[in-house]
Amino acid sequence: MTIHFAPPTAEEKDASYFRSSVCLSVRPSARTMKAALCHVLLGVGACLAVAASGLLDSVALELSHEHYAEPRVDWLPAFLAMPCNCLVNAGYVVVGALWLRRRASPVGGEDAERALYMKDVFAAMALVYGPVQWARLATLTRVPAVLDQWLTLPMFAWVPVWCRFVARGWRARDALTLQLCSLGSYGLALVHERGFEAALAAHVALAVQQGVAMQRLHGDARSRRYLAAALLSCCGFVLLKVLDAPLSRYRAFRRLTGHFWSKVCDALQVHYALRFLVRVTWRARLAGPHAD
């Protein structure tokens, strides 16, 4: 009896090559992870110093339990007074740590370490953001509340930084300029009580525009699924947070509130954004060298 094996489909070949190229493109390196963590922590430290200096004391913030729909549990310690809203922040740490553990670059050659650095910075931002949000809930004080808002902006801004890397290669000045502009946009919160929301909306719109543009240029069916999942998570992140109080009228949202599910969506947003960006980075380099 003769056994005939069907040749692999184009999609199977693509998936197999992607797995092999990701695994073999570069040896595991701790150097890029250390650099990414160092740069993220330096940025957070600078923001912390500014927030603690009093320069942002006029920013409008919600600093009471009444701002959150989850009932306070008085017999628990402060860092678990709103247990679900507090513990959900571990999701950022888990997502960040898991992505930092992935030590293979999505591309080979001279861009291997740069691509790994892009991924590590995004993952490090998520890793750091979780404890910041937790500190805000535990203390309900001004400095962690400012940091919670402020650090959201450069996380969204890292998407266009990464997209520019895919399109043009690594340009440190461009990356630094975009991040400084992102951090500076928080100054809108000093001008108007809704200034932070305006800055965040602009960041989200830019990240979405850049992601859609990358999908059109370098995407495939798989990256389209990742992009769709990231966009849906982003919508959940925004809408569930806004609807935190109204949803608490329903039994299903009394303990696991809109804020809780918003944070779940946010962590998923980071995960799927990373999957999307890693995928389009690989496909762009597979298609040919980036434009100068």
Secondary structure by P-SEA (a helix, b strand, c coil): cbbbbccccaaaaaaaaaaaaaaccccccaaaaaaaaaaaaaaaaaaaaaaacccccccccccccccccccccccccccccccccccccaaaaaaaaaaaacccccccccaaaaaaaaaaaaaaaaaaaaaaaaaaaaccccaaaaaaaaaaaaaaaaaaaaaaaacccccaaaaaaaaaaaaacccccccccaaaaaaaaaaaaaaaaaaaaaaaccccaaaaaaaaaaaaaaaaaccccccccccccccccccccaaaaaaaaaaaaaaaaaaaaaaaaaaaaaaccccc
